[in-house]
């Protein structure tokens, strides 16, 4: 008894579509200017709460202090992380080659 290959393919595509919908529902697209507290800062930076408190006290990380509560903007945290990016070895080598010209 041979099954129709198109029916098998259609069933597999349906199962795949269900899986994709499930994954989409699990991922939450955060708006770029989301504002939140320590939970947001921990999630975006991966730093511990105590490290974040130290960095805010030293004014090393962008934040706002409103009535004794700390607030962070997602876009500012992401920009702060990007500013600390180290160049790749390939980029450094390219720069050195350009300097020699």
C-alpha positions in Angstrom: 0.0 0.0 0.0 1.7 3.2 -1.3 0.7 6.5 0.2 0.5 9.5 -2.0 3.8 11.4 -1.6 2.1 14.7 -1.8 -0.2 13.9 1.1 2.9 13.0 3.2 4.6 16.2 2.2 1.5 18.2 3.0 1.3 16.6 6.4 4.9 17.4 7.2 4.4 21.0 6.1 1.4 21.3 8.3 3.4 20.0 11.3 6.2 22.4 10.5 3.8 25.3 10.3 2.4 24.4 13.8 6.0 24.3 15.1 6.8 27.7 13.6 3.7 29.3 15.1 4.6 27.9 18.5 8.1 29.3 18.3 6.8 32.7 17.2 4.4 32.8 20.1 7.3 32.2 22.5 9.5 34.9 21.2 8.5 38.4 22.1 9.7 41.3 19.9 10.5 44.1 22.3 10.0 47.6 21.0 13.4 49.3 20.6 12.6 52.1 23.1 11.3 49.8 25.8 11.8 51.2 29.3 12.2 49.0 32.3 13.9 48.4 35.6 16.6 46.1 36.8 15.0 43.1 35.1 15.3 44.7 31.7 18.9 45.7 32.3 19.8 42.2 33.5 18.1 40.7 30.4 19.8 43.0 27.9 23.3 43.1 29.4 23.5 39.7 31.1 25.1 41.5 34.1 24.1 40.6 37.7 22.0 43.0 39.7 24.9 43.8 42.0 27.1 44.7 39.1 24.4 46.9 37.6 24.0 48.7 40.9 27.8 49.4 41.0 27.8 50.6 37.4 24.9 53.0 38.0 26.5 54.3 41.2 29.7 55.0 39.2 27.7 56.4 36.3 29.2 53.8 34.0 26.0 52.6 32.4 23.1 54.7 31.0 20.2 54.9 33.4 17.7 57.2 35.1 16.9 57.5 38.7 13.4 58.7 39.4 12.3 58.9 43.0 14.9 56.4 44.0 14.0 53.8 41.4 16.4 52.9 38.5 15.1 52.8 34.9 16.9 51.8 31.8 16.1 52.2 28.1 16.7 49.1 25.9 18.1 51.1 23.0 20.6 52.9 25.3 21.7 49.7 26.9 22.2 48.1 23.4 24.2 51.2 22.3 26.3 51.0 25.4 27.1 47.3 24.7 27.9 48.1 21.1 30.3 50.9 22.1 32.4 48.3 24.0 32.8 46.2 20.9 36.4 45.1 20.3 37.6 45.0 16.7 38.2 41.6 15.1 41.7 40.5 14.3 40.8 40.7 10.7 39.7 44.3 11.0 42.9 45.3 12.9 45.1 43.7 10.2 43.1 45.5 7.5 43.6 48.8 9.3 47.4 48.2 9.7 47.6 47.4 6.0 45.8 50.7 5.1 48.2 52.6 7.4 51.2 51.3 5.6 50.0 52.5 2.2 
